[in-house]
């Protein structure tokens, strides 16, 4: 299971990379493995605002559908349009080309509510038993 140390994580299996006041997010390696082959991604419009933990989209796999929740409050600034035609990229590269949205972060202090890599790894191991 790949858990990059430079990211923060949610209990809903999303990750966020912070670059200044911009957040980039997607689903974790753990989540994509649990979902298996992702066949569809529904993403929001640019300009939409969401609160921390609010649903902003959905991914569907051959096994199940999963809601996507924004890890930090913010306004969507970019959507990964490639996922419309190739949602399977989430499976092959969840932390790179498989990102879902970029957003302007409303409140950087919300990062304190997220898990670091070690805490997320422990959380995933807990659920596997």
C-alpha positions, -999 to 999 in steps of 0.1 A, spaced: 0 0 0 15 33 -11 11 62 14 32 92 4 46 109 35 42 145 21 4 143 19 -25 146 44 -53 120 46 -90 118 56 -110 90 72 -129 89 38 -97 78 20 -89 111 3 -55 127 1 -45 163 -2 -13 179 -14 -9 216 -4 10 239 -27 7 274 -12 -30 281 -9 -40 255 -35 -50 220 -26 -48 190 -50 -69 160 -40 -79 125 -51 -85 91 -36 -58 70 -19 -41 39 -31 -61 20 -4 -94 33 -17 -87 26 -54 -76 -10 -45 -108 -16 -25 -129 -2 -53 -111 -22 -80 -115 -12 -116 -128 24 -117 -151 30 -147 -166 64 -141 -158 97 -123 -184 125 -117 -166 157 -108 -179 192 -99 -179 224 -119 -150 249 -116 -161 277 -92 -182 255 -69 -175 260 -32 -174 232 -7 -169 229 31 -144 205 46 -158 170 44 -186 180 20 -193 157 -10 -180 171 -43 -183 141 -67 -183 103 -71 -163 75 -86 -179 42 -97 -161 9 -101 -172 -25 -112 -177 -33 -75 -193 -1 -60 -198 36 -61 -180 59 -36 -187 95 -28 -158 120 -29 -154 144 0 -132 176 -2 -105 173 25 -104 211 32 -129 239 26 -124 257 -7 -134 266 -42 -128 243 -72 -102 259 -95 -95 229 -118 -110 195 -126 -91 166 -141 -109 163 -174 -88 133 -184 -108 112 -159 -140 117 -180 -125 95 -208 -100 75 -187 -112 71 -151 -90 40 -148 -60 64 -143 -71 66 -107 -63 29 -103 -28 32 -120 -17 65 -105 -39 77 -76 -14 103 -63 -3 116 -97 -23 117 -129 -53 103 -111 -60 135 -91 -96 146 -92 -97 184 -84 -76 214 -75 -91 240 -52 -82 272 -35 -80 265 3 -103 287 24 -87 278 58 -52 262 61 -58 255 98 -82 227 88 -51 207 79 -48 200 116 -79 178 114 -63 155 88 -41 125 94 -4 124 84 10 93 66 18 73 97 -17 79 112 -34 70 79 -13 38 76 -24 28 111 -60 36 103 -59 14 71 -43 -15 90 -69 -12 117 -97 -17 90 -79 -48 75 -83 -68 107 
